[in-house]
Amino acid sequence: MTELNNTMFDENAIAKTIVDSCFHIHINLGPGLLESVYEAILFRELIKRGLRVQRQVVIPIIWDGQTYDEGFRADLIVEDKVIIELKSVERIAPVHGKQLLTYIRLTNRRLGLIVNFGEAQIKNGIKRVVNGLPDDISNH
């Protein structure tokens, strides 16, 4: 199990813990549950691993001097750095990546993860979406 100490809260270290948690959940529960179930369980699992996590965070849009809170909600935001968009579908569609990229750009974050618990193998259901963050995590 990947654990983080207080000095390792960079995006890539956080992402490793998120991915490890998702594997743990998927191995034990499998695919087929509602997104809201996976969200609640992943929320709790990440907190158990020492991370600060927010659920259903409104992502406002500012247009023409007006702020709009309608429509956009991040499923989970971890350590105020990584946005997680959860799915429980057969396959991740290209629009899901575009949606998450919009979220991370609107919030000035650098990393988002799409996690599709609907995949038979969770490794096929996790996609990194970056905004100015190196995509190579092999040295972490």
Order of alpha helices (4+ residues) and beta strands (2+ residues): alpha-alpha-beta-beta-beta-beta-beta-alpha-beta-beta
